[in-house]
Amino acid sequence: MKLSDLEKMVVLGLLHKGNQHGYELRQVIQQHFGQLTGFRPRAIYYCLQQLERSGLVSPQKQKLGGRPERTVYSLTEAGKHEFQRLMESNLLEPFRPFFNVDLALYFLPYLPQEWLEGKLKAVERRWREVRIWARRQAKQENWPYQMIFSHLERTIEAEISFLKILLTTLTPKRN
């Protein structure tokens, strides 16, 4: 699934809760998806414009008290169908995440072993910190959100395990 489809899915999914303006959507995305996705909240207005052009959301102007007028978006029937299509695609089509480490592995022979070993140990420490954060978040959230953090924790565990293997493969080369 392309990032633009993921962005559409996130915004359409959030609009299932009810009508929201761009700033509200941006806040929710920052709070709930900030560390989990590549979706940048500053792109929310562009995404909303694209969804409006496609007939997936409907804008209405709203003025509350002395505040400036703002645009509030609601989900159209077409938007509900598109959301369901995107969810099906996201759930059923395996998408291998891209880890920048995978690309860097190709060039490992060009790096000094001691330097590389130090950097990989630093990465392992960072992954351990993120795993602790994900574990805490899973305990604080309700279903289904706790499952997101549980999945993240297990993914990080796989990364830590891989780094350990990688570090052991470096040791024999130094002797």
Secondary structure, 3 states (H helix, E strand, C coil): CCHHHHHHHHHHHHHCCCCEEHHHHHHHHHHHHCCCCCCCHHHHHHHHHHHHHCCCEEEEEECCCCCCCEEEEEECHHHHHHHHHHHHHHHHCCCCCCCHHHHHHCCHHHCCHHHHHHHHHHHHHHHHHHHHHHHHHHHHCCCCHHHHHHHHHHHHHHHHHHHHHHHHHHHHHHC
